Amino acid sequence: MVRFDESFEEWMQSRLEAENNPRRRERLEKGLGHGTLEFLRTVWFPAVGHFEHLYPEWEVRDFSNGYRYLDLAYMPGGAKGGIEIQGYGPHARDLDVRRFKDLCRRHCLLALDGWVFLPVAYPSITDEPAQCRQLVLSFIGKFVASDVDASLSWLEAETVRFARRGLRPFTPLELAAHLRVSDRHARRILHRLVERQMLAVAGGRERHRTYQIRA
């Protein structure tokens, strides 16, 4: 994990050097929480490979004119994507009514302010990292047309983008409808991308397979 450690340290240092807000600077200097760090190490970095457009401990205002902080904000080109890691310890199991209402209000405020919000359960990070990586790629696909290998044809490149945007495995028929090509042509494209290890077979037998992005 040397590459992650080096990239993470460079990213955090750059965020600190660029930070003029004393509240955020203080939070950054304290370091990220365990859940956020594990998410970055196990999910985000393996799926994305960099930390561009990602901001830790991002400050937002609430309707009471106070401050709240997102674990991570993803903001390419002015977009607003928020990621929060939800722990599952005594704090989560014993959530009282007041704190539960505050959590729901927090999510409402973010949505009303134009944020696309991605809550991630900590047990999913440890137990289902591949599924979390799929969600992250779909989340990113909401904001950017992800770069693809320049050697791909237009239809192959669009297939990879289609797979990244999806929240579930897809069938050749769904891809054919999206690309406006025949079922047979869609299957040939999928076969080539599986051979190049860009897509993976998610399930099913030969004629009824489903596909997803390779995490």
C-alpha positions as CSV (number, residue, x, y, z in Angstrom):
1,M,0.0,0.0,0.0
2,V,3.0,2.3,-0.4
3,R,1.4,4.0,-3.4
4,F,-1.8,4.8,-1.4
5,D,0.2,6.1,1.6
6,E,2.3,8.4,-0.6
7,S,-0.7,9.7,-2.5
8,F,-2.7,10.2,0.6
9,E,0.1,12.2,2.3
10,E,0.5,14.4,-0.7
11,W,-3.2,15.0,-0.9
12,M,-3.6,15.8,2.7
13,Q,-0.6,18.1,2.7
14,S,-2.0,20.0,-0.4
15,R,-5.4,20.4,1.3
16,L,-3.7,21.8,4.4
17,E,-1.5,24.2,2.4
18,A,-4.5,25.5,0.5
19,E,-6.8,25.9,3.5
20,N,-7.5,29.4,4.8
21,N,-10.5,28.5,6.9
22,P,-9.3,28.1,10.5
23,R,-12.1,25.8,11.5
24,R,-11.4,23.4,8.7
25,R,-7.7,23.7,9.1
26,E,-8.0,22.6,12.8
27,R,-10.1,19.6,11.8
28,L,-7.6,18.6,9.1
29,E,-4.7,18.9,11.5
30,K,-6.4,16.5,13.8
31,G,-6.5,13.9,11.0
32,L,-9.3,12.0,9.4
33,G,-11.5,9.5,11.3
34,H,-10.8,5.8,11.1
35,G,-13.8,5.1,9.0
36,T,-13.0,7.8,6.5
37,L,-9.4,6.6,6.2
38,E,-10.5,3.0,5.7
39,F,-12.9,4.1,3.0
40,L,-10.2,5.9,1.1
41,R,-7.7,3.1,1.5
42,T,-10.0,0.2,0.8
43,V,-12.7,1.6,-1.5
44,W,-11.9,5.0,-3.1
45,F,-8.3,4.7,-4.0
46,P,-8.5,1.2,-5.5
47,A,-11.5,2.2,-7.5
48,V,-10.5,5.7,-8.6
49,G,-6.7,5.8,-8.3
50,H,-6.4,9.4,-7.2
51,F,-7.9,12.1,-4.9
52,E,-8.6,14.8,-7.5
53,H,-11.7,16.9,-6.7
54,L,-12.0,15.3,-3.3
55,Y,-12.0,17.5,-0.1
56,P,-12.0,16.1,3.4
57,E,-13.9,17.7,6.3
58,W,-15.8,20.0,4.0
59,E,-17.7,22.8,5.7
60,V,-21.4,23.5,4.9
61,R,-23.9,25.9,6.6
62,D,-27.2,24.7,8.0
63,F,-30.5,26.5,8.2
64,S,-29.7,27.6,11.8
65,N,-26.6,29.5,10.5
66,G,-24.3,26.9,12.1
67,Y,-21.6,24.8,10.6
68,R,-21.7,21.1,9.7
69,Y,-18.9,19.0,8.1
70,L,-19.0,16.3,5.5
71,D,-16.5,13.5,5.8
72,L,-15.7,14.0,2.1
73,A,-16.9,16.3,-0.6
74,Y,-16.5,15.4,-4.3
75,M,-16.7,18.6,-6.4
76,P,-15.5,18.3,-10.0
77,G,-16.4,21.4,-12.0
78,G,-18.6,23.0,-9.3
79,A,-20.7,19.8,-8.7
80,K,-21.6,18.9,-5.2
81,G,-21.2,15.3,-4.0
82,G,-21.1,14.5,-0.4
83,I,-19.8,11.2,1.2
84,E,-20.3,10.3,4.8
85,I,-19.1,7.1,6.6
86,Q,-21.8,5.8,8.9
87,G,-20.3,3.9,11.9
88,Y,-22.1,1.0,13.5
89,G,-21.1,0.9,17.2
90,P,-23.0,1.8,20.4
91,H,-23.4,5.3,18.9
92,A,-25.4,4.0,15.9
93,R,-27.3,1.3,17.7
94,D,-28.4,3.5,20.5
95,L,-29.3,6.5,18.4
96,D,-31.9,8.5,20.3
97,V,-34.9,10.2,18.7
98,R,-33.3,13.7,18.8
99,R,-30.1,12.6,17.2
100,F,-32.0,10.5,14.6
101,K,-34.2,13.5,13.6
102,D,-31.0,15.6,13.4
103,L,-29.4,13.1,11.1
104,C,-32.5,13.0,8.8
105,R,-32.6,16.9,8.8
106,R,-28.9,17.0,7.9
107,H,-29.6,14.8,4.9
108,C,-32.6,16.9,3.9
109,L,-30.6,20.1,4.1
110,L,-27.9,18.7,1.9
111,A,-30.4,17.5,-0.7
112,L,-32.2,20.9,-0.7
113,D,-28.9,22.6,-1.2
114,G,-28.2,20.6,-4.3
115,W,-25.9,17.9,-2.9
116,V,-25.9,14.4,-4.2
117,F,-25.3,12.4,-1.0
118,L,-23.6,9.0,-0.6
119,P,-23.8,7.5,2.9
120,V,-21.5,4.5,3.3
121,A,-21.9,2.0,6.2
122,Y,-18.6,1.2,7.8
123,P,-19.4,-2.6,7.9
124,S,-19.9,-2.5,4.1
125,I,-16.3,-1.1,3.8
126,T,-14.9,-4.0,5.7
127,D,-17.3,-6.8,4.5
128,E,-18.2,-5.7,0.9
129,P,-15.4,-3.5,-0.5
130,A,-16.0,-4.5,-4.1
131,Q,-19.7,-3.5,-3.9
132,C,-18.6,-0.2,-2.3
133,R,-16.2,0.4,-5.2
134,Q,-19.1,-0.2,-7.7
135,L,-21.1,2.4,-5.8
136,V,-18.3,4.9,-5.9
137,L,-17.8,4.5,-9.7
138,S,-21.5,5.0,-10.2
139,F,-21.4,8.1,-7.9
140,I,-18.6,9.6,-9.9
141,G,-20.4,8.8,-13.1
142,K,-23.2,11.2,-11.9
143,F,-20.8,14.1,-12.3
144,V,-18.1,13.4,-14.9
145,A,-17.7,11.5,-18.1
146,S,-14.9,9.3,-16.8
147,D,-11.8,8.9,-18.9
148,V,-11.4,5.7,-20.8
149,D,-8.6,4.0,-22.7
150,A,-7.9,5.9,-25.9
151,S,-7.5,2.6,-27.8
152,L,-11.2,1.7,-27.4
153,S,-13.6,2.3,-30.2
154,W,-16.4,4.8,-29.6
155,L,-18.9,2.0,-28.8
156,E,-16.5,0.2,-26.5
157,A,-15.7,3.5,-24.7
158,E,-19.5,4.3,-24.3
159,T,-20.0,0.8,-23.0
160,V,-17.4,1.3,-20.2
161,R,-19.1,4.7,-19.3
162,F,-22.5,3.0,-19.3
163,A,-21.2,0.3,-16.9
164,R,-19.6,2.9,-14.6
165,R,-22.9,4.9,-14.4
166,G,-25.0,1.9,-13.6
167,L,-26.0,0.9,-10.0
168,R,-26.5,-2.8,-10.9
169,P,-25.2,-5.3,-13.4
170,F,-26.7,-5.0,-16.9
171,T,-27.7,-7.3,-19.7
172,P,-26.6,-7.3,-23.4
173,L,-30.1,-6.3,-24.3
174,E,-29.9,-3.2,-22.1
175,L,-26.6,-2.3,-23.6
176,A,-27.9,-2.9,-27.2
177,A,-30.8,-0.5,-26.5
178,H,-28.5,2.1,-25.1
179,L,-26.0,1.9,-28.0
180,R,-28.8,1.3,-30.6
181,V,-27.0,-1.7,-32.0
182,S,-28.1,-5.3,-32.4
183,D,-28.0,-7.8,-29.5
184,R,-25.3,-9.8,-31.3
185,H,-23.1,-6.7,-31.7
186,A,-23.6,-5.7,-28.1
187,R,-22.4,-9.2,-27.0
188,R,-19.3,-9.0,-29.2
189,I,-18.4,-5.6,-27.5
190,L,-19.0,-7.1,-24.1
191,H,-16.9,-10.1,-24.9
192,R,-13.9,-7.9,-26.0
193,L,-14.1,-5.8,-22.9
194,V,-14.2,-8.8,-20.6
195,E,-11.1,-10.2,-22.4
196,R,-9.4,-6.8,-21.8
197,Q,-10.4,-7.0,-18.1
198,M,-12.4,-3.8,-18.2
199,L,-15.7,-5.5,-17.5
200,A,-16.5,-8.6,-15.5
201,V,-19.3,-11.2,-15.8
202,A,-21.6,-10.6,-12.9
203,G,-23.7,-13.7,-13.2
204,G,-25.8,-16.0,-15.4
205,R,-25.1,-18.5,-18.1
206,E,-23.9,-17.9,-21.6
207,R,-27.2,-16.4,-23.1
208,H,-28.4,-14.7,-19.9
209,R,-25.2,-13.2,-18.5
210,T,-25.1,-9.8,-16.8
211,Y,-22.1,-7.6,-16.8
212,Q,-20.5,-4.9,-14.6
213,I,-17.5,-2.7,-14.4
214,R,-14.4,-4.5,-13.1
215,A,-13.7,-3.0,-9.7
